[in-house]
Amino acid sequence: MIRKISNNEVEAVSPTRVDLAGGTLDLWPLYNFVGGASTVNVAVDIYTKVNLKKRDDEKIRITSADLNYSKEFKNLDFLLKQKDPKLALFKPLLEYFKPEYGFELNSSSQSPVGGGLGGSSSLLISHLKAFSFFTKNNSSNIGSYDLVKLAHNIEAQVLNTPTGTQDYFPAVNGGINIIDYKADGWLCEVLPLAGKELTDHFLLAYTGKSHKSGLNNFQVLTSAVQRNKKVLNALDSLRSVSEKVADAIRANQLSKLGSLFKQELKFRLQLTPYFSSPEIKKLTNLSLKAGAEAVKICGAGGGGCVLVWVPPKKRQGVINACQKQGFQVLQAKPVEPFQKGL
């Protein structure tokens, strides 16, 4: 979503996501090891926002609420020579776009730091939407696949580690995103929420501990490249579960998701036990005891958020149990696809 404020100012807003199935398989070349795969994500109303305003001079001011950072630079060349680690996200962006104007950039995110909701990917998409608006390939023309490809490569530069692509699609499209990974590329199917059942059963809780997605996924990638049979079998099982989740959503048979989330958790922990954590185990146990049907680790786990799949009649009891033990229940809901693309 992008809003033109004036001829010189735009605001770009992107949702984060909860991955429902197939996470880690979006990391190249893992999906090739199991003959292709699918991931399933749903956009949620926890947003990132970027405001970009052109200036009449060459000066650049970058303000990031999340980094508690605000600094002005005399021009682009001067900024790109800086060694400040807090500019790690901005420098690859600016090296790519090379804006011929000074600007003021303000960014913020509602996602908890390390929440496993694809917050950094959503924030990157918001930046790309904003800067693309002022280039010849403006935001009304750039395609979603080109945007995802660009974000994928820039984030790899920022993180200096292999990255997946599933997080970007919900930030671009909203709604439910079923992404197929095959030898000839990616294909994203965007679906509406299909009634109230998804929202009614959807409960998002934060463990209070930041996750480290790059480390967990890189460990899986390393093990798979080394042909670790246990890891490869677990990846193949996750591929099968993800296909079943996608089929259940397409058929609007969401009552099947609880049992599929249980299977997903089982096979995910076979990849590496570090997808879990003491906090996740505790939150899982108390949620199930309070009446939840299943718990789904968000992102690469190890902390961050978990999706609690809970019948509506048990919802308040699960909320009370989580809050009593100090876990934060986020007031987050899935969002429909955007009526207009970029």
C-alpha positions as CSV (number, residue, x, y, z in Angstrom):
1,M,0.0,0.0,0.0
2,I,1.4,3.4,-0.9
3,R,-0.1,6.8,-0.4
4,K,1.0,9.9,-2.3
5,I,1.0,12.8,0.1
6,S,2.3,15.4,-2.3
7,N,4.4,15.6,-5.5
8,N,7.4,15.3,-3.2
9,E,6.2,13.0,-0.5
10,V,4.9,9.4,-0.2
11,E,4.1,7.0,2.6
12,A,4.5,3.2,2.1
13,V,2.9,0.7,4.4
14,S,3.3,-3.1,4.4
15,P,1.9,-5.9,6.6
16,T,4.1,-8.5,8.2
17,R,3.1,-12.2,8.0
18,V,2.5,-15.4,9.9
19,D,3.9,-18.4,8.1
20,L,1.3,-21.3,8.2
21,A,3.5,-24.0,6.5
22,G,6.6,-24.6,4.6
23,G,9.0,-22.2,6.2
24,T,12.7,-22.8,5.6
25,L,11.9,-24.6,2.3
26,D,11.8,-21.2,0.6
27,L,15.6,-21.0,1.2
28,W,17.4,-21.7,-2.1
29,P,18.4,-24.4,-2.9
30,L,16.6,-26.4,-0.2
31,Y,13.3,-26.7,-2.2
32,N,15.3,-28.3,-5.0
33,F,16.5,-31.1,-2.7
34,V,12.9,-32.3,-2.2
35,G,11.6,-31.8,-5.8
36,G,10.0,-28.5,-5.2
37,A,7.9,-27.1,-2.4
38,S,5.2,-24.7,-1.3
39,T,5.0,-22.2,1.5
40,V,1.8,-20.8,2.9
41,N,1.7,-17.3,4.6
42,V,-1.0,-14.9,5.7
43,A,-0.5,-11.2,6.0
44,V,-1.3,-9.7,9.4
45,D,-2.2,-6.2,10.6
46,I,1.2,-5.6,12.2
47,Y,2.7,-3.0,9.8
48,T,5.9,-1.4,8.8
49,K,5.8,2.2,7.5
50,V,8.2,4.4,5.5
51,N,7.7,8.1,4.8
52,L,10.0,9.5,2.1
53,K,10.1,13.3,1.3
54,K,12.2,15.0,-1.3
55,R,14.3,18.0,-0.3
56,D,15.3,21.0,-2.3
57,D,19.0,20.4,-1.5
58,E,21.4,17.4,-1.4
59,K,21.1,16.8,2.3
60,I,19.8,13.4,3.5
61,R,18.2,12.8,6.9
62,I,17.5,9.2,8.0
63,T,15.3,8.5,11.0
64,S,14.6,5.0,12.2
65,A,12.3,4.6,15.2
66,D,13.3,1.0,15.6
67,L,17.0,1.7,15.7
68,N,16.5,4.9,17.8
69,Y,18.6,6.6,15.1
70,S,18.4,10.0,13.4
71,K,21.2,11.6,11.5
72,E,21.7,14.0,8.7
73,F,24.3,13.7,5.9
74,K,25.5,16.4,3.5
75,N,24.9,14.3,0.4
76,L,24.6,10.8,-0.9
77,D,28.3,10.2,-1.6
78,F,29.2,11.2,2.0
79,L,26.6,8.8,3.4
80,L,27.8,5.9,1.4
81,K,31.3,6.3,2.7
82,Q,30.2,6.0,6.3
83,K,31.0,2.9,8.4
84,D,28.1,3.2,10.8
85,P,26.5,-0.3,11.2
86,K,23.1,1.3,11.7
87,L,23.3,2.2,8.0
88,A,23.5,-1.4,7.0
89,L,20.0,-1.6,5.5
90,F,20.0,1.9,3.9
91,K,23.4,1.8,2.0
92,P,22.5,-1.1,-0.3
93,L,19.1,0.5,-1.0
94,L,20.7,3.8,-1.9
95,E,23.5,2.2,-3.9
96,Y,20.8,0.6,-6.0
97,F,18.5,3.6,-6.5
98,K,21.1,6.3,-6.4
99,P,18.6,9.1,-5.8
100,E,19.5,12.4,-7.5
101,Y,17.8,14.4,-4.8
102,G,18.1,15.0,-1.1
103,F,15.4,13.5,1.1
104,E,14.1,12.8,4.5
105,L,13.4,9.2,5.3
106,N,11.4,8.1,8.4
107,S,10.8,4.4,9.1
108,S,9.0,2.4,11.8
109,S,7.8,-1.1,12.5
110,Q,5.0,-2.4,14.8
111,S,6.6,-5.8,14.9
112,P,8.5,-6.9,18.0
113,V,12.2,-7.1,17.3
114,G,13.1,-10.7,16.3
115,G,9.4,-11.5,16.4
116,G,9.6,-14.1,13.6
117,L,6.9,-12.2,11.6
118,G,9.1,-11.2,8.7
119,G,9.3,-7.6,10.1
120,S,12.7,-6.8,8.5
121,S,11.5,-8.1,5.1
122,S,8.3,-6.1,5.4
123,L,10.3,-3.0,6.3
124,L,12.5,-3.6,3.3
125,I,9.5,-3.8,1.0
126,S,8.1,-0.6,2.4
127,H,11.5,1.1,1.6
128,L,11.4,-0.3,-1.9
129,K,7.9,0.9,-2.5
130,A,8.7,4.4,-1.4
131,F,11.9,4.7,-3.4
132,S,10.4,3.0,-6.5
133,F,7.7,5.7,-6.6
134,F,10.3,8.4,-7.4
135,T,12.1,6.4,-10.1
136,K,11.3,5.8,-13.8
137,N,10.1,2.3,-12.7
138,N,7.5,3.9,-10.4
139,S,5.5,2.0,-7.9
140,S,2.5,1.7,-10.2
141,N,4.6,-0.3,-12.8
142,I,7.0,-2.4,-10.8
143,G,5.8,-6.0,-10.7
144,S,5.5,-8.0,-7.5
145,Y,8.0,-10.6,-8.6
146,D,10.6,-8.0,-9.5
147,L,10.0,-6.3,-6.2
148,V,10.5,-9.7,-4.4
149,K,13.6,-10.5,-6.4
150,L,15.1,-7.1,-5.6
151,A,14.3,-7.4,-1.9
152,H,15.7,-10.9,-1.8
153,N,19.1,-9.8,-3.1
154,I,19.3,-6.6,-1.1
155,E,18.5,-8.4,2.2
156,A,21.2,-11.0,1.4
157,Q,23.7,-8.1,1.1
158,V,22.5,-6.7,4.4
159,L,22.6,-10.0,6.3
160,N,25.5,-11.6,4.5
161,T,23.7,-14.9,4.6
162,P,21.4,-16.9,2.4
163,T,17.8,-15.7,2.6
164,G,14.4,-17.1,1.6
165,T,11.7,-15.2,-0.3
166,Q,8.4,-16.2,1.4
167,D,8.3,-13.2,3.7
168,Y,8.2,-10.6,0.9
169,F,5.0,-11.8,-0.9
170,P,2.5,-11.1,1.9
171,A,4.1,-7.6,2.4
172,V,3.5,-6.9,-1.3
173,N,0.1,-8.6,-1.7
174,G,-1.7,-8.9,1.6
175,G,-4.1,-11.9,2.1
176,I,-3.1,-15.6,2.0
177,N,0.0,-16.3,-0.2
178,I,0.6,-19.8,-1.4
179,I,4.1,-19.7,-3.0
180,D,5.2,-22.6,-5.2
181,Y,9.0,-23.1,-5.6
182,K,9.9,-25.1,-8.6
183,A,13.0,-25.5,-10.9
184,D,11.7,-22.8,-13.3
185,G,11.0,-20.2,-10.5
186,W,8.4,-19.0,-8.1
187,L,4.7,-18.7,-8.5
188,C,2.5,-16.9,-5.9
189,E,-1.2,-17.5,-5.6
190,V,-3.0,-14.8,-3.5
191,L,-6.2,-15.9,-1.8
192,P,-8.8,-14.1,0.4
193,L,-9.2,-15.1,4.0
194,A,-12.2,-17.4,3.1
195,G,-14.6,-16.6,5.9
196,K,-14.2,-16.0,9.6
197,E,-12.7,-19.3,10.7
198,L,-9.1,-18.3,10.2
199,T,-9.5,-15.1,12.1
200,D,-11.6,-16.7,14.8
201,H,-9.0,-19.4,15.5
202,F,-6.0,-17.1,15.1
203,L,-4.1,-16.0,18.3
204,L,-0.6,-14.6,18.2
205,A,1.6,-14.6,21.3
206,Y,5.1,-13.2,21.8
207,T,7.6,-15.3,23.8
208,G,9.6,-12.2,24.9
209,K,12.7,-13.6,23.4
210,S,14.1,-12.5,20.0
211,H,14.7,-15.2,17.5
212,K,17.7,-15.7,15.2
213,S,16.3,-17.0,11.9
214,G,19.5,-16.8,9.9
215,L,21.4,-19.1,12.3
216,N,18.7,-21.8,12.4
217,N,18.1,-21.8,8.7
218,F,21.8,-21.8,7.9
219,Q,22.3,-24.8,10.1
220,V,19.5,-26.6,8.2
221,L,21.0,-25.6,4.9
222,T,24.5,-26.8,5.9
223,S,23.1,-30.2,7.1
224,A,21.1,-30.6,3.9
225,V,24.1,-29.9,1.7
226,Q,26.0,-32.5,3.7
227,R,23.2,-34.9,2.8
228,N,22.1,-35.5,6.4
229,K,19.4,-38.1,5.9
230,K,17.4,-37.1,9.0
231,V,17.3,-33.4,7.9
232,L,16.4,-34.3,4.3
233,N,13.6,-36.6,5.4
234,A,12.3,-33.9,7.7
235,L,12.3,-31.4,4.8
236,D,10.4,-33.8,2.6
237,S,7.8,-34.3,5.4
238,L,7.5,-30.5,5.8
239,R,7.0,-30.2,2.1
240,S,4.1,-32.8,2.3
241,V,2.5,-31.0,5.2
242,S,2.7,-27.6,3.5
243,E,1.0,-29.0,0.4
244,K,-1.8,-30.3,2.6
245,V,-2.2,-27.0,4.3
246,A,-2.4,-25.3,0.9
247,D,-5.0,-27.7,-0.3
248,A,-7.1,-27.3,2.9
249,I,-7.1,-23.5,2.5
250,R,-8.0,-23.7,-1.2
251,A,-10.9,-26.0,-0.3
252,N,-11.9,-23.8,2.7
253,Q,-11.4,-26.8,5.0
254,L,-9.7,-24.9,7.8
255,S,-10.8,-27.4,10.4
256,K,-7.9,-29.5,9.1
257,L,-5.3,-26.9,10.1
258,G,-5.0,-27.8,13.8
259,S,-3.8,-31.4,13.1
260,L,-1.5,-30.2,10.3
261,F,0.1,-27.6,12.6
262,K,0.9,-30.4,15.0
263,Q,2.6,-32.4,12.2
264,E,4.5,-29.3,11.1
265,L,5.9,-28.8,14.6
266,K,7.0,-32.4,14.9
267,F,8.9,-32.4,11.6
268,R,10.3,-28.9,12.1
269,L,12.0,-29.9,15.4
270,Q,13.5,-32.8,13.5
271,L,15.4,-30.3,11.4
272,T,17.1,-28.9,14.5
273,P,15.9,-28.7,18.1
274,Y,16.9,-25.0,18.1
275,F,13.7,-24.1,16.4
276,S,12.2,-24.4,19.8
277,S,13.2,-22.8,23.1
278,P,12.3,-23.0,26.8
279,E,9.9,-20.1,26.2
280,I,8.2,-21.7,23.3
281,K,7.9,-25.0,25.1
282,K,6.4,-23.3,28.1
283,L,4.0,-21.2,26.0
284,T,3.0,-24.3,24.0
285,N,2.3,-26.4,27.1
286,L,0.2,-23.8,28.9
287,S,-1.8,-23.0,25.7
288,L,-2.6,-26.6,25.0
289,K,-3.6,-27.1,28.6
290,A,-5.9,-24.1,28.4
291,G,-7.7,-25.5,25.4
292,A,-5.7,-24.6,22.3
293,E,-5.7,-27.1,19.5
294,A,-2.2,-26.5,18.3
295,V,0.7,-24.2,18.3
296,K,2.7,-23.1,15.2
297,I,6.2,-21.6,15.5
298,C,6.6,-18.4,13.5
299,G,9.6,-18.1,11.3
300,A,12.7,-20.0,12.2
301,G,11.7,-20.1,15.9
302,G,14.1,-20.2,18.8
303,G,12.0,-17.3,20.2
304,G,9.8,-14.7,18.6
305,C,6.1,-15.3,18.2
306,V,4.0,-18.4,18.0
307,L,0.6,-18.8,16.4
308,V,-1.9,-20.4,18.8
309,W,-4.7,-22.2,17.0
310,V,-7.6,-22.1,19.4
311,P,-11.3,-22.7,19.2
312,P,-13.3,-19.4,19.8
313,K,-14.8,-20.7,23.0
314,K,-11.4,-21.4,24.5
315,R,-9.8,-18.2,23.3
316,Q,-10.2,-16.1,26.5
317,G,-8.9,-18.9,28.7
318,V,-5.8,-19.2,26.5
319,I,-5.3,-15.5,26.6
320,N,-5.6,-15.4,30.4
321,A,-3.2,-18.4,30.8
322,C,-0.6,-16.7,28.5
323,Q,-0.8,-13.3,30.2
324,K,-0.6,-14.9,33.7
325,Q,2.8,-16.4,32.8
326,G,4.0,-13.1,31.4
327,F,3.6,-13.7,27.7
328,Q,2.4,-10.9,25.5
329,V,-0.8,-11.6,23.4
330,L,-0.7,-9.4,20.3
331,Q,-3.9,-8.0,19.0
332,A,-3.2,-9.1,15.5
333,K,-5.5,-10.3,12.8
334,P,-5.1,-11.6,9.2
335,V,-5.7,-9.0,6.5
336,E,-7.4,-9.4,3.1
337,P,-5.5,-9.0,-0.2
338,F,-5.0,-5.5,-1.3
339,Q,-7.6,-4.3,-3.8
340,K,-4.9,-2.6,-5.8
341,G,-1.4,-3.8,-6.3
342,L,1.5,-1.5,-6.4
